Amino acid sequence: MQGYIPSRFDEGYGLNNEALDGLQQSGVGLVITVDCGIRSPDEAEHARRLGLDLIITDHHHPGTQLPDAIAVINPKQPGDTYPDQNLAGVGLAYKLAEALFRKMGAERGLHELAVHEFLDLVALAR
């Protein structure tokens, strides 16, 4: 697994095509955003053209067009019924990790994988 954290100073905020190009060239097949991407339909289309799978987790208000991604996790998108519409981006990323850990544990016959061990990182968010 490869992680990539863009520099807001050098690359700006959010998804950018140059970063997606570099990730694809380095062999990445799945990009999961944290706290960005809901207003990036052009960049999502670029990722699709590159053959990248894209999952967007973002708590910001969506624009008029949602990005075309495998999944868009955002409680503020039209029709979303999640009970906490104001969950921060880190909370959405944690909820995704929690769901993945639950599914992975069930598939492996485990009762619970320890996603809660990452709550200290969630608590650091502001």
C-alpha positions as CSV (number, residue, x, y, z in Angstrom):
1,M,0.0,0.0,0.0
2,Q,1.3,3.4,-0.9
3,G,0.3,6.7,0.7
4,Y,0.5,10.1,-0.8
5,I,-0.2,13.4,0.9
6,P,-0.1,16.4,-1.4
7,S,1.5,19.7,-0.4
8,R,-1.1,22.4,-0.3
9,F,1.7,24.9,-0.7
10,D,3.1,23.3,-3.9
11,E,0.0,21.6,-5.4
12,G,-2.9,23.6,-4.1
13,Y,-5.9,22.2,-2.4
14,G,-7.7,19.0,-3.6
15,L,-7.3,16.6,-6.4
16,N,-4.9,17.6,-9.2
17,N,-4.2,15.9,-12.5
18,E,-0.4,16.0,-12.1
19,A,-0.6,14.0,-8.8
20,L,-3.1,11.6,-10.4
21,D,-0.6,11.1,-13.3
22,G,2.2,10.4,-11.0
23,L,0.2,8.0,-8.9
24,Q,-0.9,6.1,-12.0
25,Q,2.7,6.0,-13.4
26,S,3.9,4.5,-10.0
27,G,1.5,1.7,-10.3
28,V,-1.3,2.9,-8.1
29,G,-4.7,1.6,-9.1
30,L,-7.0,3.0,-6.3
31,V,-7.0,6.6,-5.0
32,I,-9.0,7.4,-1.9
33,T,-9.4,11.1,-1.1
34,V,-9.7,12.5,2.4
35,D,-11.5,15.8,2.9
36,C,-11.4,16.8,-0.8
37,G,-12.7,15.8,-4.2
38,I,-16.4,16.6,-4.0
39,R,-15.9,19.6,-6.3
40,S,-13.5,17.9,-8.7
41,P,-15.5,16.3,-11.5
42,D,-12.9,17.2,-14.1
43,E,-10.1,15.6,-12.0
44,A,-12.3,12.5,-11.4
45,E,-12.8,12.2,-15.1
46,H,-9.1,12.4,-15.6
47,A,-8.6,9.6,-13.0
48,R,-11.1,7.5,-14.9
49,R,-9.3,8.1,-18.2
50,L,-6.0,7.0,-16.6
51,G,-7.7,3.8,-15.4
52,L,-7.6,4.8,-11.7
53,D,-10.4,3.8,-9.4
54,L,-11.5,6.7,-7.2
55,I,-13.2,6.9,-3.9
56,I,-14.0,10.3,-2.6
57,T,-14.5,11.1,1.1
58,D,-15.3,14.8,1.7
59,H,-17.5,16.8,4.0
60,H,-17.6,20.0,2.0
61,H,-20.8,21.1,0.1
62,P,-21.0,19.6,-3.3
63,G,-21.2,21.7,-6.5
64,T,-23.9,21.2,-9.1
65,Q,-22.2,18.1,-10.6
66,L,-20.9,15.2,-8.4
67,P,-17.7,13.7,-9.5
68,D,-17.9,10.3,-11.3
69,A,-16.2,8.0,-8.9
70,I,-16.6,4.4,-7.7
71,A,-18.0,5.9,-4.5
72,V,-18.7,9.4,-3.2
73,I,-18.9,9.5,0.6
74,N,-20.3,12.9,1.6
75,P,-23.3,13.3,4.0
76,K,-24.0,16.7,2.4
77,Q,-24.8,15.3,-1.1
78,P,-28.4,15.4,-2.2
79,G,-30.5,12.6,-0.8
80,D,-28.0,11.4,1.8
81,T,-29.7,10.3,5.0
82,Y,-26.6,9.9,7.2
83,P,-27.6,11.2,10.6
84,D,-24.6,13.5,11.1
85,Q,-24.5,16.0,8.2
86,N,-21.6,17.9,9.9
87,L,-19.2,15.0,10.3
88,A,-15.6,16.3,9.6
89,G,-13.5,14.9,6.8
90,V,-11.4,12.8,9.2
91,G,-14.6,11.3,10.6
92,L,-15.7,10.3,7.1
93,A,-12.3,8.7,6.5
94,Y,-12.6,6.8,9.8
95,K,-16.1,5.6,9.0
96,L,-14.8,4.2,5.6
97,A,-11.9,2.5,7.4
98,E,-14.4,1.1,10.0
99,A,-16.6,-0.4,7.2
100,L,-13.6,-1.8,5.4
101,F,-12.2,-3.4,8.6
102,R,-15.6,-4.8,9.4
103,K,-15.9,-6.4,5.9
104,M,-12.3,-7.7,5.9
105,G,-12.9,-9.2,9.4
106,A,-16.1,-10.9,8.3
107,E,-14.5,-12.3,5.2
108,R,-11.6,-13.7,7.3
109,G,-13.9,-15.1,10.0
110,L,-12.5,-12.6,12.6
111,H,-14.8,-11.0,15.1
112,E,-13.4,-7.5,14.9
113,L,-10.3,-6.0,13.4
114,A,-8.9,-3.2,15.6
115,V,-9.9,-0.1,13.6
116,H,-10.6,1.6,17.0
117,E,-6.8,1.6,17.5
118,F,-6.7,4.6,15.1
119,L,-9.1,6.8,17.1
120,D,-6.2,8.7,18.6
121,L,-5.4,9.9,15.0
122,V,-9.0,10.9,14.5
123,A,-8.9,12.9,17.7
124,L,-6.0,15.0,16.4
125,A,-8.1,16.5,13.7
126,R,-9.6,19.9,14.0
